[in-house]
Amino acid sequence: MADEDKTLTLFTTRVRQLILQYNQIKKENEELYAMVDSRDSEIKSLKSSLEQAQRDNQSLKMAKMMEICDGDLEASKRRIAGLIREVNKCITLLSGK
């Protein structure tokens, strides 16, 4: 009977150790799932920020292109006005002779 008691005690001890290990692993698993959820929400937030930054960047590019076009337009108008003045001078000189 002593051997049976030792075996039963050893078995009980091992079961308790397994239960403790199970509880520790379960707790660690819950912590890991919480970390994954936190990272997922952080990734979602960063993706949203990135998409907003990309939209802002596109808007700025468009605004810059429009600004350049407006600047080119003004320069072109000034250049055409100068050319018209030169043509008028030539016409005046030709009509005077």
C-alpha positions, 0 to 999 in steps of 0.5 A: 500500500505504501507504493500505491500511496506514493504513486497516488501522491506523485500523480496528484503532485503532477496534476497540480503542476500541470494545472499551474502550468496551464493557468500560467500559459492561459494568462500569458496567452491572454496577455499576448492576445491583448498585445495583438489587439493593441497592435492591430488597433495601432496599425489601423490608426497608422494606416488611417493617418498614412491615408490622410497624409497621402490625400493631403500630399496629393492636395498639396501637389495639385495646389502647387501645380495650380500655383505654377500654372497661374504663375506661368499664365501671368508670365505668358500674359506679360510676354504676349503683351510685350510682343504686342507692343513690339508689333505695334511699334513695327506697324507704326514704323512701317506706316510712317514711311 
